[in-house]
């Protein structure tokens, strides 16, 4: 049978399963399953580790250089590999065993962010050396994300894809809430370099948990079971699938790019907005950042009750939550009450928390299993490119026209995302 026929048959079956009403599942049992529970635990440890190392990295660079610009290079270095290498990484995630990337990335990161800072003396551990380590670490992170997301269909029933993604996202929220606090105490007690050394253990624990996961074949394949040929052939095959065979995913990538364009600018520039518009210091900004994480966590839990809905219904959740977030962002211009701002930040975090689990669920349901890595690579490249563009554009708008203009523009971007979500929902219903 020709590959195109296999694609068509598999995708039709996937759409039929996804769009049928499924029974309500007992979501709390998902974490109790051995394999998904290990994945969730590994991510929790890893995300807390990320929260610890991110603050330690930024603090180390700023304490050595005293330069905000050189400090922000850390964030820039993390975005380069997904943009440049994302599609190629996706090909190899499809070709090679996923546990190779899941375990290897964590062990590699433990060496880069833990063992090497311990082995290098304080005098020779320069900022330039740290930049090199961060860039290589970003490559490891760029391989891990698509491998993790494409592994979910191997351990979770199709009806629970969104719930599984939401639970994985909840570890990010917990990492935001607890990681920086632990890192701050560690820096105060031991110093930033020592915190990086000790934190390497979190990635080793994560690798150990993932090593115990059994990646089965519980889900029926929506397409061919093998890929082959040249790197370029596999890459163009994935691109052709998105552009011509499954345009729902292409529209999803466009919607995700619009969302990332505004969300990245908000998270990057929020300290500036809080300081200039609200007159807040770093302590208050930290509280508001935690409020954003709480909203993200709450939405991750709420999504567990919507995992069995049709694709169109789940996209409608994106529509409403991003619209509410857009309006809430605009409201930041009109209030100076700290408690009200905290409530608004929780609303914004909740709105932002709906997008990624639902978007990943759509990709997992509509993509042939042996092509998920490539599609996620393209998805990540589009999202990260838009994120960099959003940070740059809204940074210039804020500097030239003021903070209120920057906030209004970001809020408008969220509303545009909601509009694209309506278009996506209608396209799914009429497909």
C-alpha positions in Angstrom: 0.0 0.0 0.0 1.3 3.5 -0.8 2.4 5.7 2.0 -0.1 8.3 1.1 -2.9 5.8 1.4 -1.6 4.7 4.8 -1.5 8.4 5.9 -5.0 9.0 4.7 -6.4 5.9 6.3 -4.6 6.4 9.6 -5.6 10.1 9.9 -9.2 9.3 9.1 -9.2 6.8 11.9 -7.5 9.2 14.2 -10.1 11.9 13.5 -13.0 9.5 14.1 -11.6 8.4 17.4 -10.8 11.9 18.5 -14.1 13.4 17.5 -16.3 10.7 19.1 -17.6 11.3 22.6 -15.5 9.2 25.0 -16.5 8.1 28.4 -15.4 10.2 31.4 -12.2 8.7 32.8 -10.9 8.7 36.3 -8.1 11.1 35.8 -6.4 10.6 39.1 -5.5 7.1 38.1 -3.2 8.4 35.4 -0.5 9.4 37.9 -0.9 6.0 39.6 0.1 4.1 36.5 3.7 2.9 36.7 5.1 4.3 33.5 3.4 7.7 33.4 3.9 8.2 37.1 7.7 7.7 36.5 7.6 10.2 33.7 5.7 12.8 35.8 8.1 12.3 38.7 11.1 12.7 36.5 9.7 15.9 35.1 8.9 17.2 38.5 12.5 16.7 39.7 13.9 18.0 36.4 11.7 21.2 36.4 12.6 22.0 40.0 16.2 21.5 38.9 15.6 23.9 36.0 14.2 26.5 38.3 17.2 26.2 40.6 19.8 26.3 37.8 18.1 29.1 35.8 18.3 31.5 38.8 21.8 30.4 39.6 23.0 30.9 36.1 21.5 34.4 35.8 22.8 35.3 39.3 26.3 34.1 38.4 26.5 36.1 35.2 25.1 39.3 36.7 27.3 39.0 39.8 30.4 38.7 37.7 29.6 41.2 34.9 27.1 43.6 36.5 25.6 43.8 33.0 21.8 43.2 32.3 22.6 42.7 28.6 25.1 40.0 29.2 22.7 38.4 31.7 19.9 38.2 29.1 22.3 36.4 26.7 21.5 33.3 28.9 17.9 33.4 27.7 18.9 34.0 24.1 21.3 31.0 24.0 18.4 28.8 25.2 16.4 29.7 22.1 19.0 29.2 19.4 19.1 25.4 19.2 15.3 24.9 18.9 15.1 27.4 16.1 18.1 26.2 14.1 18.1 22.5 14.9 14.5 21.8 15.8 13.4 20.2 12.5 16.6 18.0 12.2 16.3 17.0 15.8 12.7 15.9 15.1 13.9 13.5 12.4 16.3 11.7 14.7 13.7 11.6 17.5 11.6 9.6 15.0 14.5 7.4 13.9 16.1 6.5 17.2 14.7 5.0 20.4 13.1 7.8 22.4 14.7 6.7 25.7 18.1 7.4 24.2 17.1 11.1 24.1 15.2 11.1 27.4 17.9 9.5 29.5 20.9 10.9 27.5 19.7 14.5 27.7 19.4 14.4 31.4 22.7 12.7 32.0 24.4 15.2 29.6 22.8 18.1 31.4 24.0 16.8 34.8 27.5 16.8 33.4 27.2 20.2 31.8 25.5 22.1 34.6 26.7 20.0 37.6 29.9 18.2 37.2 31.8 20.7 35.0 31.1 23.7 37.3 32.4 21.5 40.2 35.5 20.5 38.4 36.5 24.0 37.2 38.1 26.2 39.8 36.4 29.5 40.7 39.1 31.6 39.1 38.9 29.9 35.7 35.1 29.4 35.7 34.5 32.4 33.4 31.3 33.8 31.9 32.4 32.8 28.4 32.8 29.2 29.6 29.4 29.4 31.1 27.9 30.7 27.8 29.4 27.7 26.0 28.0 25.2 28.6 24.5 26.9 28.4 24.5 26.7 24.6 25.3 23.0 24.6 22.8 22.5 27.4 20.2 24.1 25.2 20.9 21.6 22.5 20.2 18.8 25.0 17.0 20.5 26.1 15.9 20.9 22.4 16.3 17.1 21.9 14.5 16.2 25.1 11.2 18.1 24.6 10.0 16.4 21.3 11.2 13.0 22.6 9.1 13.4 25.8 6.0 14.6 24.0 6.2 11.9 21.3 6.6 9.3 24.1 3.2 10.2 25.7 1.2 8.2 23.1 3.3 5.1 24.0 2.2 5.0 27.6 -1.2 6.9 27.7 -4.6 6.0 26.1 -5.6 8.4 23.3 -8.6 9.7 25.3 -6.1 11.0 28.0 -3.6 12.8 25.8 -4.6 16.3 27.0 -4.8 15.1 30.6 -1.3 13.7 30.4 0.1 16.9 28.8 -1.6 19.0 31.5 -0.1 16.9 34.2 3.3 17.2 32.6 2.8 21.0 32.4 1.9 21.0 36.1 5.5 20.1 36.8 6.6 23.3 35.1 4.3 25.3 37.4 5.7 23.6 40.5 9.2 24.2 39.2 8.4 27.9 38.8 7.0 28.0 42.4 9.7 26.0 44.2 12.8 26.1 42.1 13.8 29.7 42.4 13.1 29.7 46.1 15.4 26.8 46.7 18.0 28.3 44.4 17.9 31.6 46.3 18.4 30.0 49.6 21.3 27.9 48.2 23.0 30.9 46.6 22.7 32.8 49.9 24.2 29.8 51.8 26.8 28.4 49.4 27.1 30.6 46.3 25.8 30.2 42.7 28.6 27.9 41.4 28.1 25.5 44.3 24.3 25.5 43.7 25.0 24.5 40.1 27.2 21.6 41.3 24.7 20.3 43.7 21.8 20.7 41.3 23.4 18.3 38.8 21.9 15.5 41.0 18.4 16.4 40.0 19.1 15.6 36.4 20.6 12.2 37.4 17.5 11.4 39.4 15.3 12.3 36.5 17.4 10.1 34.2 17.0 7.2 36.6 13.2 7.6 36.7 13.1 7.6 32.9 15.3 4.6 32.7 12.6 2.6 34.5 9.8 3.7 32.1 8.5 1.0 29.7 7.7 2.7 26.4 5.2 0.2 25.0 3.1 0.2 21.8 -0.4 0.7 23.4 -1.6 3.1 20.7 -2.4 2.0 17.2 -0.2 3.7 14.7 -1.8 6.4 12.5 0.7 5.8 9.7 3.8 3.9 8.7 5.8 2.1 11.3 9.2 3.0 9.9 11.0 5.9 8.5 14.1 5.8 6.3 16.0 7.4 3.5 18.1 10.4 3.8 17.9 13.1 6.4 16.6 15.5 3.9 13.9 13.1 2.6 12.6 12.5 6.1 12.6 16.2 6.9 10.7 17.2 3.7 8.3 14.3 4.3 7.4 15.8 7.7 7.1 19.3 6.2 4.9 18.0 3.4 2.7 16.3 5.9 2.1 19.6 7.8 1.7 21.8 4.7 -0.4 19.6 2.5 -1.7 16.5 4.2 -2.8 17.8 7.5 -3.3 21.5 7.4 -5.1 21.6 10.7 -1.6 21.2 12.3 -0.3 24.0 10.0 -3.0 26.3 11.3 -2.2 25.1 14.9 1.5 26.1 14.4 0.4 29.5 13.2 -1.8 29.9 16.2 1.0 28.7 18.5 3.4 31.2 16.9 1.0 34.1 17.6 0.6 32.9 21.2 4.3 32.6 21.7 4.8 36.0 20.1 2.8 37.6 22.9 3.5 35.2 25.8 7.3 35.4 25.6 7.2 39.2 25.5 5.0 39.3 28.6 7.2 36.9 30.6 10.3 38.8 29.6 9.1 42.3 30.0 6.9 41.9 33.1 9.5 43.0 35.6 9.8 46.2 33.6 6.1 46.7 33.5 5.8 46.0 37.2 8.5 48.4 38.1 7.6 51.3 35.9 3.8 51.1 36.0 3.3 49.8 39.5 6.4 50.9 41.3 7.1 47.4 42.6 10.5 46.0 43.8 11.9 42.6 43.2 10.2 41.0 46.2 6.7 42.0 45.0 7.6 41.0 41.4 8.6 37.6 42.8 5.2 37.3 44.5 3.4 38.2 41.3 5.5 35.7 39.4 4.5 33.0 41.8 0.8 34.0 41.3 1.3 33.4 37.5 2.7 30.0 38.4 -0.3 29.2 40.6 -2.7 30.1 37.8 -0.8 27.9 35.4 -1.0 25.0 37.9 -4.7 25.5 38.5 -5.4 25.4 34.8 -3.3 22.2 34.4 -5.5 20.5 36.9 -8.8 21.9 35.4 -7.9 20.5 32.0 -8.0 17.0 33.4 -11.8 17.2 33.2 -11.8 18.2 29.5 -9.4 15.6 28.1 -12.3 13.5 26.6 -13.8 16.4 24.6 -13.6 16.6 20.9 -10.7 18.4 19.3 -12.9 21.4 18.4 -14.3 21.7 21.9 -10.8 21.6 23.3 -9.7 24.3 20.9 -12.6 26.4 22.1 -11.1 26.3 25.6 -8.0 27.9 24.0 -10.2 30.5 22.5 -11.9 31.5 25.8 -8.8 31.3 28.0 -6.6 33.4 25.6 -9.3 35.9 25.2 -9.6 36.3 29.0 -5.8 36.5 29.3 -5.7 39.3 26.7 -8.3 41.3 28.6 -6.6 40.7 31.9 -3.3 41.8 30.5 -4.9 45.0 29.3 -6.3 45.5 32.8 -2.8 45.8 34.2 -2.7 49.3 32.8 -5.7 50.5 34.9 -4.9 49.2 38.4 -2.1 49.7 41.0 -3.6 47.6 43.8 -1.1 44.8 44.5 -3.7 42.3 45.5 -5.8 43.0 42.4 -2.7 42.7 40.3 -2.0 39.3 41.9 -5.5 38.1 41.0 -5.0 39.3 37.5 -1.7 37.5 37.2 -3.4 34.3 38.3 -6.0 34.8 35.6 -3.3 35.4 33.0 -1.4 32.3 34.2 -4.6 30.2 34.0 -5.2 31.4 30.5 -1.7 30.7 29.4 -1.9 27.2 31.0 -4.5 25.9 28.6 -2.6 26.3 25.3 0.3 23.9 25.4 -1.4 20.7 26.7 -4.3 21.1 24.2 -1.9 21.9 21.3 0.3 19.0 22.1 -2.7 16.7 22.3 -3.9 17.8 18.8 -0.4 17.0 17.4 -0.3 13.6 19.1 -3.8 12.7 17.9 -3.5 13.8 14.3 0.1 12.9 13.5 1.3 9.4 12.6 3.3 8.1 15.5 6.5 7.7 13.6 6.3 11.3 12.5 5.5 13.0 15.8 9.1 14.0 16.4 9.4 15.8 13.1 6.1 17.6 13.5 7.0 18.7 17.0 10.4 19.9 15.7 8.6 22.2 13.2 6.1 23.3 15.9 9.0 24.2 18.2 10.9 26.1 15.5 7.9 28.2 14.7 7.0 28.9 18.3 10.6 29.8 19.3 11.1 32.0 16.2 7.9 33.9 17.1 9.0 34.2 20.7 12.3 35.9 19.8 10.4 38.2 17.4 7.9 39.1 20.1 10.5 39.9 22.7 12.4 42.1 20.2 9.3 43.9 18.8 7.6 44.6 22.1 10.9 45.6 23.7 11.2 48.3 21.1 7.6 49.3 21.4 8.0 49.6 25.2 11.2 51.6 24.9 9.8 54.0 22.3 6.1 54.4 23.2 6.0 53.4 26.9 5.0 50.5 29.1 1.3 51.0 28.6 1.7 50.7 24.8 3.7 47.5 25.3 1.1 45.9 27.5 -1.8 46.9 25.2 0.1 45.4 22.3 0.7 42.1 24.1 -3.0 41.9 25.2 -4.0 42.5 21.5 -1.8 39.6 20.5 -3.6 37.3 22.9 -6.9 38.4 21.4 -5.6 37.7 17.9 -4.6 34.2 19.2 -8.2 33.7 20.3 -9.4 34.7 16.8 -7.1 32.2 15.2 -8.4 29.6 17.7 -12.0 30.3 16.4 -10.7 29.7 12.8 -8.9 26.5 13.9 -12.0 25.2 15.7 -14.2 25.8 12.7 -11.7 24.1 10.4 -11.6 21.0 12.6 -15.4 20.8 12.6 -15.7 21.1 8.8 -12.8 18.7 8.1 
